[in-house]
Amino acid sequence: MSPKLQSTFAKEQIIRALAAGRAAGLSEAAQSQRAENLSRRAIARRDWDPASLPAWLTEQVFTEQIQPRLSKLRPADMRDALGVTRYFARSIQRGDARAHPRHWVKLAELVGYLPGR
């Protein structure tokens, strides 16, 4: 097969794959799963008690001591520990997104920062 035919064939495969992925993302099952995840996270935020944070774990401690150490973690480990997507874990790690305070204790544990224990 000539390089030009290979290139055209590859482009066609990519276009078909994109269309299939788009259709899968818009499926009823995918939309239902997104709705369930949104609901679960909203309930977790609503039911979280700020008083459950240890006294030593302030916003300043998180920002200065924990956030910088997140770069050493694997996003997959953060994802598994927090129950978030790998994309969101990576955003937290880069500092593009802020972890909800209900996740701070778990993140402190992951980076080994536990002065109160």
N, C-alpha and C positions, 0 to 999 in steps of 0.2 A: 504494500500500500504506500502510496506517495505521501510525503510529509503534509502536503496540502489536504489530501483526503483524510489523513489521520487527524489533523487540526479541526476539520469540519465535523468529523465524526465525534471528536471529544466535545466540541461545543454543543452538538445536538444532545449528547448524553447529559451534559450539565444542565441544559435547558429542561430536559425531561425530569431530571432529578429535582430541580428547583420547583417545578410544577407539582410533582408528587409530594414534596415536603410542604409546600404551601397548602395543598389540599388536606394533608394529614393534620396540619396545625389548625385548620379551620373546622375539622370534624367535630361532631357532637361530643365524642368521647374526650377529645382534647379540651374543648371548651368546658365540659363538665369538670375535668380534672383541675383546670385553672380556677374555676369557681370554688371548688372544694379547698384548694390551697389558699386562696384569698380569704375565705371564711375562717379557716383554721388559724391563719396568722392574725386576723382581726380579733378573734376570740383570745388568742394568746396575749396580744397587746392590751386588750380590755381587762383581762383577769390578772395581769402582772401587777404586783404590789411594789412600788418603789422602796418601801421600807425593808424589802427582802435583800437589798444590796448591803454588803458589809460596810461598816463605817469608813474603812480605809479606802474603799473603791469609789472615789469621786470622779467627776468629769475630768478634772486636771490630771489625776493619776492615770486614767484611761488614755488621755491624749498624750501625755508625756512619757509614760512608762510602758504601756501595753501596745498602743497603736504602732509605734516604731518597730516593735518586735514581731509584728504580724508578718512582715516581709519574709521571715525565715520559715514560715509554715507553708505546707502544701495546701492549695485551695481545696483539694478533695478532703483533707482532714478537717478544715473549717466547715465545709459543707456538711460532712457527716455529724460533726459535733453540734452544729447550730440548726440543722434541718432547713438549710437554705440552698439555693441553687449554686452551682459551681461559679457561674457568672457573677452572682451577687457576692459570694465569698471573695472572689478576685477583686471586685470593686471595693469591698471593705478593706482588703489587704493593701490596695493601692492608695486608699484614702479618698477615693471618688465617692464612696457611699459611707454613711455612718452606721455602725452597728447599733441596734436598739439597746438601751441599758440592760434589758433582761438578758442579753447575751454577754455582758461584760465579764461576769464571773467565769463562764465557760472559756472565754477568750484568754482571761488571765491564767487559768489553769493550763491551757494549751501552750502558752508561751513560758510557763514556769514562774509566773509572778504571783506569789501568794504570801505576802508579808503577814497577813492576819491569821495564818494557820500554822 
